[in-house]
Amino acid sequence: MLDRVSMTIQKYNQSADEYAKGIAMRLPKKELDIFIKLLPKSAKVIEIGSAGGRDTHYLHENGMEVTGIDLSEELTKIARKYNPEVTFQICDMRKLTFEGSSFDGIWASAVFHHLDRVDMLPTLQEWSRVLRPNGIIYLSTKMGKGNWHGKDALSVGQEREFTLLMPEELGEMFNIVNFKKISLITEKDSTRDIYWIRAFYRKYG
């Protein structure tokens, strides 16, 4: 029997083209611009959960030295096709293949909620490992309690499962891994009946 992560990868591989097209017009430009302003010029950035390369493309076009990682081979193929100048890797966000202090920034939009709750804190610790002192992380994740399982506008006919978090839960995890909050807001999705946590944090020295 496939575990949750393997099932999620399988679903994204099966619906890669439709999913990439579905999110293409949902660029989080406001958050991307804040992220870029918080970083030094030509910062080295990793996008965790790069999917079809939508956000990676924007970061690259705005002067970031960006690497995208994802576990979906089909989505990564799409990302490489449309962003031949950007490096994309198949890589598990729970166990990154990069040396410590490799990046100035981590961009993780709508990917953290794919983890089992037990994996969330260790994954943040792993992200902290590859982030340089005073580095910036942006994380957006679905808000709520417990798990959500079903179909939504981006599910392309397939059921998906998400681990939901309340803002204080995410904030406590960041505190444990020694990050200082820059901002944390909750916001209703403009196209779906869900709420998001959108958080910017800085790694302590």
N, C-alpha and C positions, 0 to 999 in steps of 0.2 A: 504493500500500500504506500502510495506517495505521501510524503509529509507536506505540510502546508506550503512551504516555500516552493517545493518541486511542482505542486499543483498550480501555484500562481504563475510560475514560469511557463508551464505548459499552456495555460490559458492565454497568456500574452503572446506566446509564439503563434498560437492558432489564430489570433485576431489582430496580429501586428499591424497590417495595412490599415484596417478600419480604425484601430485605436489611435495610430499616429495621425490619421486624418481628423479624428474626432477632437484631439487636443490641440491641433495646429493653431486654431484661432483663440485659444485660451491662455495666451502668453501672459504670465504675471509680471508685466513690465514695471509696475510701480515698485514691487519688491526687488526685482532685478536691478533697477536703478539705484535703490538704497544700498543694496549689497555692493555694487560696484563703487559707490562713493565711499563706503567704509574701508575699502581696500587700497593698498598702494598701487601706483601706476604699473601696468604689466604684471599684476599679481599672478601667482601660480595657484590655480583653482581646480578642485575636483568636483564634478557633478555626480552625485550618487543617485542612481536611478535615472539615467540619461534618456531612456526610452528612444524615441525617434530623433533625438538631437535638437529639439525645439529650443530649449533654454541654453544648451551648450552653444548653439549657433549665435545667440544674442550675446552671450558672454565673450565669445571669440571676436565678434564684430566690434565689441566695445573695448578691445585691447587686452583682454585677459588671456593668459596662457593656460588653457583649460584642457583637462582630460575628463572624458565621460566614461562611467562604468555602469553596467547593467548585467543582469543574468539572462535576459532574453536574447538569444542569438538572432532571432528574426527582427526584433526592434533595433538591435545593434547594426544589422545589415542596412536598415533604412537610414540610420544615423550616419553611417559611413558614406553611403551613397550621396547624401545631400550635404555632407560636410567633409569632403575628402582631405581638407587641410587640418582637421582635428583628430586627435588620437582617441579612440574608443577601445575599451577592453571589456571582456567578459570577466566579471569579478563579483564576488559575494560581499555585500556591504557589511556583513558580520565579521569578516576576516579579510582585511585589505592586504594587497600584495605590495604595498609601498613602504619605504623606509620611514622611520619616525621623523616628525617635523619636516615633511615634504611639501606642505601646502600652506599658503596664506589664507585660503578660504575654502569652505565646504558649502556647497549648494545642494540641499536635499529636499526637493519639493514633491510632496504627495507620494512618498515611498516608505517612510518610517512605519506607517500603519499596516504595512504588509508583514511586519514581524510579529511573532508570538510575544506576548507581554514579557515572558521570562528572558527573552533575548534583547530587550530594548536597552536596559542599562549597560550590559556588556558591549553592545554595539556602539553606544555613545562613548564608552571608554576607548574603544578601538578608533573611533573617529578622532577623539582627542589625541591619541598617539601620533597620528599622521599630520596633525595641525600644529603649526609653529606657534611659539609664545605670542600672545596678543592676537592670534588669528581669529577670523570671523566665521561663524556658522549661521546659515539660514535654514530653518526647518519648518515645513508646513505639514500638518497632519490632521486627519479628521477628528472632530471633537465629539465626546459623548462618554457613556459608561458601558463597560463590557465589550462584547464583540458584535459586529454587524455582518450579516450574511444575506446576500440577495443580489438583485440586479438594479443597476441605475443607468443613467443616460450614456455612460461610457463603457458599460459592460459588454457591449456588442453581443447581446443575447446569452451571455454566460454569467452564472452566479460568481460573485467574488466575496472574499471575507476580509474584513478589516478589524484591527484592534483599535478601539476608540480610547481616547485619553481626555481627561479634564485638564485645564490649564495648570492647576496646582500640582498634578501628577508629573507633568512634563517639567515644570519648574524645579521640582524636587530632584529629578534625575540630573538636570543640568547642575544643580548645586552640588550634588555628590561628586560629579566629575570635574568640579572646580571651574565652572564657567560663570561669568557675570552677565546678567541680563542687560541688554540694550533696549529691547522692546518685546512685548508679547501681547498680541491682540487676538480677539476672537471675531470672526466675521462670517456672515451667512453667504453661502455660495449664490451668485446671481442667477445661476441656471438650474440649480438643483436644491432640494429641500434638505440640505446638510449644512453644518457649521464647520469652520476651519479654525485651527490654532495656527497663527503665523508668528514665528519667533526669531529674533536676532539675538545671538549671544556672542560674547568675546571670551576667549580662553585666557585665564589668568597667566601672567608671566611664565 
